[in-house]
Amino acid sequence: MADAMLADSTRLVTGGIDTHKDTHVAAVVDTLGTEISSRAFPTTAAGYRDLTNWLVSHGDLGRVGVEGCGSWGAGIARHLHDVGVSVVEINRPNRQARRNHGKSDPLDAISAARAALGGLDAGTPKTGTGPVESIRMLRNTRASAVRARTATMNQIRAVLDTAPEQIRDQHRGLTPVRLIKAITRTRPGTTRIADPEIAATVVLKTLGQRWRFLTDQIGTLDDLLGHLVADVAPNLVAQPCVGTDTAAALLIAAGDNPDRLASEAAFAALCGTNPLPASSGKTVRHRLNRAGDRDANAALWRIVLSRMAHDQRTRDYVEHRTTEGLSKREIIRCLKRYVAREVYPILTQDLAT
């Protein structure tokens, strides 16, 4: 019996977790990928502790593969990282394998464990415990406020398009700022709300107040983001044509632990700016990478466009490549790759310090 217990305590095992909102299903496999056990745990602090203890009880835990480290798996990934367990992020199971073997939570957890064991589609997740996580939340909130403000202005225009002629004539040709001032200064009252003209005035005043509220929110978030990004990455925002929003997008792509990016080539791949080989037989060519973080890719695109207009070094490069016969789109693709190579060491240095 003692020999059996010793064998269990020294055997190498790998864990896998299929994450959900209320419960996580964990599985353990041995070095050959054979299932040892699987079990469900609640997504609470106590559940995370029980899950970790259960994984460790099966042997020497090498690593744990977790699905969805950026969503439902964020909590358990942080907990495992805090207690010193190596965590890798796993992509969703292969669809062909699902068709062949079926789908269930324990099967997905076993698949995650085997993927972590073999190193297939496994990457180091973001820790989400530093200032970059704060930047991500602030930026996402700002983006939702901007979308809501745009929708509010569109609704104001739609109301004016169908409002009585007197209201349309009063606000015809006004700029957005003057329009908001005009509709929020009205005092329609609600005693004659059945009158379409009164109802339109009430609706316009309400929408105007909403637009102002959202504008104030965006201004507050801009101030918070500006100070936070400048504190976290002062060297990055000091680069030509790199503003707060573009710097924030690049920081979010890298995460609080940029050491998970092995090189600038890995960062370029993360941003979707590295050309992918697409050769076959006698054909040797590369194709555009349409994967990666598209938000970071868009940030690089904005930097390139700004430098093409204002940076003399970039303008000289564009002129040189144009004489070689490259199109503007091809030149922009090349420049995005160069910008990724340029900002990577600056970004990692800022995050390290």
DRENLO-705383 format. One record per residue (C-alpha): residue in three letters; z negated, y, x; residue number from 1. Coordinates in Angstrom, 2 decimals. Example, Ala and Ser with C-alpha at 12.3 -4.5 7.8 and 13.67 -1.06 7.14 Angstrom:
ALA,-7.80,-4.50,12.30,1
SER,-7.14,-1.06,13.67,2
This chain:
MET,0.00,0.00,0.00,1
ALA,-0.85,2.38,2.88,2
ASP,2.51,1.62,4.50,3
ALA,4.31,2.46,1.25,4
MET,2.42,5.75,0.93,5
LEU,3.25,6.62,4.54,6
ALA,6.93,5.88,3.94,7
ASP,6.95,8.13,0.88,8
SER,5.27,11.00,2.73,9
THR,7.73,10.89,5.64,10
ARG,11.03,10.31,3.83,11
LEU,13.44,13.23,3.61,12
VAL,14.28,14.42,0.11,13
THR,16.41,17.19,-1.39,14
GLY,15.78,18.98,-4.65,15
GLY,18.08,20.39,-7.30,16
ILE,17.30,22.64,-10.25,17
ASP,19.35,23.24,-13.39,18
THR,18.08,26.58,-14.70,19
HIS,17.69,27.76,-18.30,20
LYS,15.87,30.57,-20.05,21
ASP,12.78,28.65,-21.18,22
THR,12.83,25.48,-19.08,23
HIS,14.12,24.36,-15.68,24
VAL,15.10,20.74,-15.04,25
ALA,14.43,19.58,-11.47,26
ALA,15.68,16.46,-9.73,27
VAL,15.03,14.82,-6.36,28
VAL,17.47,12.71,-4.32,29
ASP,17.11,10.90,-1.01,30
THR,19.26,11.26,2.10,31
LEU,21.97,9.09,0.52,32
GLY,22.12,11.19,-2.65,33
THR,20.43,8.52,-4.75,34
GLU,18.36,9.86,-7.62,35
ILE,14.61,9.44,-7.21,36
SER,13.32,11.29,-10.28,37
SER,13.92,14.22,-12.62,38
ARG,11.64,16.31,-14.84,39
ALA,11.57,19.53,-16.92,40
PHE,9.20,22.45,-16.30,41
PRO,8.54,25.70,-18.21,42
THR,9.76,28.99,-16.73,43
THR,6.28,30.41,-16.15,44
ALA,4.23,31.09,-13.04,45
ALA,2.26,27.88,-13.65,46
GLY,5.50,26.01,-14.30,47
TYR,6.95,27.22,-11.00,48
ARG,3.84,26.00,-9.16,49
ASP,3.97,22.61,-10.88,50
LEU,7.68,22.26,-10.14,51
THR,7.15,23.03,-6.45,52
ASN,4.24,20.61,-6.15,53
TRP,6.26,17.93,-7.94,54
LEU,9.18,18.35,-5.54,55
VAL,6.95,18.19,-2.47,56
SER,5.11,15.11,-3.78,57
HIS,8.22,12.97,-3.30,58
GLY,8.44,13.41,0.48,59
ASP,9.48,15.86,3.16,60
LEU,11.42,18.46,1.16,61
GLY,14.38,19.70,3.19,62
ARG,16.01,22.17,0.81,63
VAL,16.45,22.90,-2.87,64
GLY,19.71,23.72,-4.61,65
VAL,19.29,26.19,-7.47,66
GLU,21.93,27.19,-10.02,67
GLY,22.14,30.80,-11.17,68
CYS,19.92,32.49,-8.58,69
GLY,21.14,35.84,-9.90,70
SER,20.10,35.16,-13.50,71
TRP,17.80,32.48,-14.95,72
GLY,17.17,30.98,-11.52,73
ALA,15.97,34.24,-9.93,74
GLY,12.28,33.60,-10.63,75
ILE,12.12,30.05,-9.28,76
ALA,14.25,31.00,-6.28,77
ARG,11.82,33.82,-5.39,78
HIS,8.83,31.49,-5.84,79
LEU,10.33,28.80,-3.59,80
HIS,11.23,31.40,-0.97,81
ASP,7.68,32.80,-1.03,82
VAL,6.12,29.37,-0.40,83
GLY,8.48,28.66,2.49,84
VAL,10.97,26.28,0.85,85
SER,14.61,26.58,1.93,86
VAL,16.73,27.57,-1.08,87
VAL,20.51,27.43,-1.44,88
GLU,22.50,28.74,-4.38,89
ILE,24.75,26.18,-6.05,90
ASN,27.88,26.85,-8.04,91
ARG,28.25,25.22,-11.43,92
PRO,29.23,21.52,-11.31,93
ASN,32.87,20.59,-10.91,94
ARG,34.58,20.31,-14.29,95
GLN,36.45,17.17,-13.33,96
ALA,33.18,15.50,-12.31,97
ARG,31.66,16.54,-15.63,98
ARG,34.54,14.94,-17.52,99
ASN,34.12,11.72,-15.53,100
HIS,30.33,11.45,-15.62,101
GLY,29.26,13.49,-18.63,102
LYS,26.92,16.46,-18.86,103
SER,23.18,16.81,-19.35,104
ASP,20.44,18.89,-17.76,105
PRO,19.17,16.03,-15.54,106
LEU,22.74,15.25,-14.45,107
ASP,23.32,18.90,-13.57,108
ALA,20.06,18.98,-11.59,109
ILE,21.08,15.84,-9.70,110
SER,24.49,17.38,-9.02,111
ALA,22.77,20.50,-7.65,112
ALA,20.58,18.39,-5.38,113
ARG,23.58,16.46,-4.05,114
ALA,25.51,19.68,-3.47,115
ALA,22.55,21.07,-1.52,116
LEU,22.31,17.84,0.45,117
GLY,25.98,17.91,1.39,118
GLY,26.22,21.68,1.84,119
LEU,29.05,21.87,-0.71,120
ASP,29.49,25.22,-2.48,121
ALA,26.03,26.20,-1.28,122
GLY,25.07,29.63,0.00,123
THR,21.87,31.51,0.78,124
PRO,20.82,33.46,-2.33,125
LYS,19.62,37.05,-2.36,126
THR,15.86,37.32,-2.20,127
GLY,15.69,40.14,-4.75,128
THR,12.32,41.31,-3.41,129
GLY,13.26,44.57,-1.66,130
PRO,14.63,48.04,-2.34,131
VAL,18.18,46.77,-2.86,132
GLU,17.01,44.98,-5.99,133
SER,15.63,48.30,-7.21,134
ILE,19.00,49.92,-6.46,135
ARG,20.75,47.18,-8.45,136
MET,18.59,47.70,-11.54,137
LEU,18.92,51.50,-11.41,138
ARG,22.69,51.33,-10.91,139
ASN,23.18,48.85,-13.76,140
THR,21.10,51.04,-16.07,141
ARG,23.12,54.10,-15.09,142
ALA,26.38,52.26,-15.74,143
SER,25.24,51.26,-19.23,144
ALA,24.21,54.86,-19.95,145
VAL,27.64,56.12,-18.85,146
ARG,29.36,53.59,-21.11,147
ALA,27.14,54.58,-24.03,148
ARG,27.82,58.29,-23.43,149
THR,31.57,57.66,-23.37,150
ALA,31.32,55.67,-26.60,151
THR,29.32,58.51,-28.16,152
MET,31.95,61.11,-27.26,153
ASN,34.69,58.84,-28.63,154
GLN,32.75,58.53,-31.88,155
ILE,32.37,62.32,-32.07,156
ARG,36.13,62.70,-31.71,157
ALA,36.70,60.03,-34.36,158
VAL,34.39,61.79,-36.82,159
LEU,36.17,65.10,-36.22,160
ASP,39.57,63.48,-36.78,161
THR,38.62,62.54,-40.35,162
ALA,36.18,65.38,-41.14,163
PRO,36.93,68.07,-43.75,164
GLU,39.35,70.78,-42.62,165
GLN,36.68,73.46,-42.28,166
ILE,34.74,71.39,-39.73,167
ARG,37.89,70.41,-37.86,168
ASP,39.00,74.04,-37.58,169
GLN,35.59,75.14,-36.26,170
HIS,35.70,72.65,-33.37,171
ARG,39.41,72.46,-32.62,172
GLY,40.32,72.80,-28.94,173
LEU,36.75,72.89,-27.60,174
THR,35.91,71.30,-24.25,175
PRO,33.35,68.47,-24.37,176
VAL,30.49,70.69,-23.17,177
ARG,31.26,73.48,-25.66,178
LEU,31.75,70.92,-28.40,179
ILE,28.28,69.45,-27.77,180
LYS,26.74,72.92,-27.82,181
ALA,28.48,73.77,-31.12,182
ILE,27.56,70.60,-33.01,183
THR,23.93,70.55,-31.82,184
ARG,23.33,74.18,-32.90,185
THR,24.06,73.42,-36.55,186
ARG,21.30,73.15,-39.19,187
PRO,22.90,71.12,-41.97,188
GLY,19.83,69.87,-43.86,189
THR,19.82,66.68,-45.90,190
THR,19.42,67.86,-49.49,191
ARG,23.17,67.61,-50.18,192
ILE,23.87,64.59,-47.99,193
ALA,26.27,63.20,-50.64,194
ASP,28.66,66.02,-49.75,195
PRO,31.08,64.67,-47.06,196
GLU,31.04,68.01,-45.25,197
ILE,27.23,67.99,-44.98,198
ALA,27.23,64.31,-43.97,199
ALA,29.82,64.97,-41.24,200
THR,27.73,67.86,-39.91,201
VAL,24.59,65.70,-39.84,202
VAL,26.44,62.88,-38.06,203
LEU,27.95,65.23,-35.49,204
LYS,24.58,66.82,-34.74,205
THR,22.98,63.36,-34.31,206
LEU,25.77,62.20,-31.99,207
GLY,25.57,65.43,-30.01,208
GLN,21.83,64.96,-29.48,209
ARG,22.47,61.37,-28.39,210
TRP,25.12,62.57,-25.90,211
ARG,22.68,65.09,-24.41,212
PHE,19.91,62.48,-24.19,213
LEU,22.19,60.07,-22.33,214
THR,23.36,62.87,-20.03,215
ASP,19.75,63.65,-19.13,216
GLN,19.13,59.95,-18.45,217
ILE,22.17,59.74,-16.18,218
GLY,21.01,62.81,-14.26,219
THR,17.54,61.33,-13.75,220
LEU,18.99,58.01,-12.57,221
ASP,21.40,59.83,-10.24,222
ASP,18.47,61.60,-8.59,223
LEU,16.51,58.36,-8.20,224
LEU,19.52,56.50,-6.81,225
GLY,20.42,59.32,-4.44,226
HIS,16.96,59.42,-2.86,227
LEU,16.58,55.63,-2.73,228
VAL,20.02,54.93,-1.23,229
ALA,19.53,57.72,1.35,230
ASP,16.17,56.19,2.35,231
VAL,17.49,52.62,2.56,232
ALA,20.87,53.27,4.21,233
PRO,20.98,56.73,5.83,234
ASN,23.63,55.73,8.37,235
LEU,25.85,54.19,5.72,236
VAL,25.93,57.27,3.48,237
ALA,26.60,59.40,6.59,238
GLN,29.99,57.70,7.05,239
PRO,33.05,59.66,5.89,240
CYS,33.86,59.29,2.19,241
VAL,30.89,56.98,1.50,242
GLY,28.90,58.36,-1.42,243
THR,25.79,57.18,-3.20,244
ASP,27.59,54.96,-5.70,245
THR,29.87,53.25,-3.17,246
ALA,26.98,52.74,-0.74,247
ALA,24.88,51.28,-3.57,248
ALA,27.65,48.81,-4.49,249
LEU,27.94,47.62,-0.87,250
LEU,24.16,47.31,-0.52,251
ILE,23.94,45.26,-3.72,252
ALA,26.67,42.93,-2.46,253
ALA,24.78,42.34,0.79,254
GLY,21.35,42.00,-0.83,255
ASP,17.90,42.51,0.64,256
ASN,18.51,39.71,3.17,257
PRO,21.87,40.46,4.83,258
ASP,21.14,37.79,7.43,259
ARG,22.67,35.38,4.91,260
LEU,26.02,36.89,5.97,261
ALA,26.93,35.22,9.25,262
SER,29.53,37.78,10.37,263
GLU,31.65,40.71,9.28,264
ALA,34.30,38.19,8.24,265
ALA,31.77,36.68,5.82,266
PHE,31.06,40.16,4.44,267
ALA,34.80,40.76,4.02,268
ALA,35.09,37.46,2.16,269
LEU,32.13,38.46,-0.02,270
CYS,33.96,41.69,-0.91,271
GLY,37.25,39.86,-1.53,272
THR,39.17,41.71,1.19,273
ASN,40.05,38.81,3.49,274
PRO,43.59,37.41,3.17,275
LEU,43.59,33.71,2.37,276
PRO,45.97,31.23,4.03,277
ALA,48.60,29.89,1.62,278
SER,50.85,27.96,3.99,279
SER,52.66,24.73,3.24,280
GLY,55.25,22.86,5.25,281
LYS,57.56,25.36,6.97,282
THR,56.14,28.28,4.99,283
VAL,53.44,30.25,6.76,284
ARG,51.91,33.07,4.75,285
HIS,48.68,34.56,3.38,286
ARG,47.80,35.60,-0.14,287
LEU,45.49,38.18,-1.68,288
ASN,41.89,37.10,-2.22,289
ARG,41.02,37.74,-5.87,290
ALA,37.50,36.30,-5.60,291
GLY,34.36,37.86,-4.18,292
ASP,32.25,40.73,-5.49,293
ARG,34.75,42.86,-7.40,294
ASP,32.32,45.78,-7.63,295
ALA,32.05,45.90,-3.82,296
ASN,35.83,45.52,-3.60,297
ALA,36.25,48.53,-5.89,298
ALA,33.81,50.51,-3.72,299
LEU,35.93,49.80,-0.64,300
TRP,39.02,50.85,-2.60,301
ARG,37.42,54.20,-3.49,302
ILE,36.45,54.78,0.15,303
VAL,40.01,54.05,1.26,304
LEU,41.58,56.39,-1.31,305
SER,39.21,59.20,-0.34,306
ARG,39.94,58.72,3.36,307
MET,43.67,58.66,2.73,308
ALA,43.29,62.13,1.25,309
HIS,40.67,63.67,3.54,310
ASP,40.30,61.67,6.78,311
GLN,42.86,62.50,9.47,312
ARG,42.43,59.20,11.29,313
THR,43.26,57.29,8.11,314
ARG,46.19,59.55,7.31,315
ASP,47.66,58.91,10.77,316
TYR,47.28,55.16,10.21,317
VAL,49.02,55.37,6.84,318
GLU,51.93,57.29,8.36,319
HIS,52.24,54.77,11.19,320
ARG,52.24,51.72,8.92,321
THR,54.65,53.39,6.50,322
THR,57.19,53.75,9.30,323
GLU,56.80,49.99,9.89,324
GLY,57.94,49.34,6.32,325
LEU,54.66,48.54,4.60,326
SER,54.17,49.62,1.01,327
LYS,51.23,51.75,-0.09,328
ARG,49.53,48.75,-1.73,329
GLU,49.83,46.71,1.47,330
ILE,48.43,49.58,3.53,331
ILE,45.46,49.93,1.17,332
ARG,44.74,46.21,1.51,333
CYS,44.73,46.53,5.30,334
LEU,42.49,49.58,5.16,335
LYS,39.98,47.86,2.89,336
ARG,39.66,45.10,5.48,337
TYR,39.13,47.67,8.24,338
VAL,36.52,49.55,6.21,339
ALA,34.64,46.30,5.55,340
ARG,34.64,45.61,9.30,341
GLU,33.42,49.14,10.00,342
VAL,30.57,49.33,7.48,343
TYR,29.19,45.81,8.03,344
PRO,27.22,46.50,11.25,345
ILE,26.03,49.86,9.90,346
LEU,24.88,48.31,6.63,347
THR,23.05,45.42,8.30,348
GLN,21.39,47.79,10.78,349
ASP,20.14,50.02,7.97,350
LEU,18.75,47.07,6.04,351
ALA,17.13,45.62,9.15,352
THR,15.28,48.84,9.88,353
